[in-house]
Every structure is written in C-alpha cells, then in structure tokens.
Amino acid sequence: MRESELEARQVDVATAEQHVRQERAMLDSARYDLSQVTIVAPIDGIVTRRNIEEGETVVVGTMNNPGTVLLTIADFAILEAELEVDETDIPDVHLGQETTIEIDALPDRAYRGSVTEIGNSPIPNTGQNAPQATNFKVVVTLDEVIPDVRPGFTCAANITTTVRTNAVAVPIQATTVREMAVDTTGQIARKTVDDYVGVTPSVSATIRTPHTGTTEEIEGVFVILDGTVLFTQVVIGIAGERYFEVVDGLAEGDLVVTGPFNVVRSLADGDSVQVNERPSDR
C-alpha cells in the first residue's frame, strides 16, 4: 500500500472518530433534555396548587426572568401559623413562649405550639382604606400534625406571656374608672375612717386623710361591705381573657360587684346591693 493511500485512510478514521464524538455529544444532550421532562420535587408533601394543565407550554426560568410555576407542594409535617400582633403587645412576646391555636375551620379544639419567629419590621398597610393599626408578624410552630388542615386557614392564638400562681384576681367586668379625690400620695382620700366602720383590712388601707382638692381617674372595684358598696382602688397586674390579676388593693375573700359594665359604672359609694348565692358546682 502506498504511503499516500495510508495517510488518506488515517484521515478517514480520524474523521469518523470525530463524527462519533459529535453523535455521542448529541445523545448526551438529548438524554439531558429528556431528563428535564420529569421534574422531581425536592421535598415530600401534598400538592396544594396546580397552575398548569397537561399539554401547556411552560417557560424555563433564567437569571433575570422567573420560570412558570407549575404547582405548589406543602410539607404538612411541620405546621406554622402566621399571626398579626399589635405593637403594644410585641414587647411581651418572646421566642419559645407557649401558644394555643384555634382554627376557625376546625372548631371545638385548641392546638399547642410555641413562638419561633418575631418580626422586626411592621406589616405594611396596603390600600387607601387600610387600617392604621401597626402589627408585627409572629410565627408559631405547632407541636402536632393536623390531618384536616389546609394552607390559608384563618386562626386565632393565645400567647402565654406570663404565668402567676396563687394570685388574687377579679373578673374584668368588675373593674371600672372613677374620678376621685386623692391625697398627696395619689391614693383615694376619704373624710374619716370612722365613716366606714366594718371595713376589711385590705380595703381600709385605701382610706386616707382628707383630700387637698386634687382629683384623678382611679381604676378600682366596688367592694361589698355589709350590704353596701365602697369603691376601692386596685393595682392591676397580668390581664387574662376573663380576669385581671390584682397586685394591690384587695385580699383573698373580698367580695366585689361584677356584672354588665353599665351597671358597675352606675354604682356609687353606699349603694345597697344583694349578694347572690354562688351556683352549685354540680
């Protein structure tokens, strides 16, 4: 075989090998395109939203343009509730505080959780008629799985910010505000202690020397003394759903008037009242 023929055959082999490499590259590209037809979810969960139908054309995302959102998958193994908390309550909210969640769509049951996130910026108010209240987002992670829950369910939450044991408390309806004469210490001033014979020690502590002409709005309750009432100043502590803690002004066992706000507001010192028997616990 001549040298020129040998060189020609070597060139043909090299060309064939290059062609084979090109075909392999095209095969790899076709296999990659085929792999993109099947999309694998990064998490296990339930499809909560599907935005496309079979046969529709979808757009692949690029660096500057988002792609088509095919569907949304939610992992219900970890449930979070997003709350809107008023700015006045945010200083009392801390990470890890126990919380009970009540879901409107699943009534008659409360679910336990804890605070896991507290927003540092207020939730923006949108729209011309948006409320002017300033709220912050607080995230509560639930401690249990709820089979029937769905994303977007509305709920209400009670966050336990403080716990007090062996506390004196009064119903919220029992408290009221009165414009009262006060002494130099800011306490209610009355004429003489003798005018209030039979006053219990806890209430008699609020009786001071005659006032100097100064009046202030005083928060208090009406204590029942021998069938009549006496407005008594109290210092309120923790506020619960139905009761206020009384830090000072009352003692355990004191009887106070409770009822509709309009009734309590209309009372005055010396008004006669009748104590109702407590209902049976049976």
Secondary structure, DSSP 8 states (H G I E B T S, - for coil): --HHHHHHHHHHHHHHHHHHHHHHHHHHHHHHHHHTTS---SS--EEEEE---TT-------SSS-----EEEE-TTS-EEEEEEETTTGGG--TT-EEEEEETTEEEEEEEEEEEEEEEEE----STT-----EEEEEEEESS--TT--TT--EEEEE-----SS--EEEGGG-EEEEEEB-TTSSBB-S-GGGGTT--HHHHTT-BS---S-EEEEEEEEEEETTEEEEEE-EEEEE-SSEEEEEES--TT--B--S-HHHHHT--TT-B----------
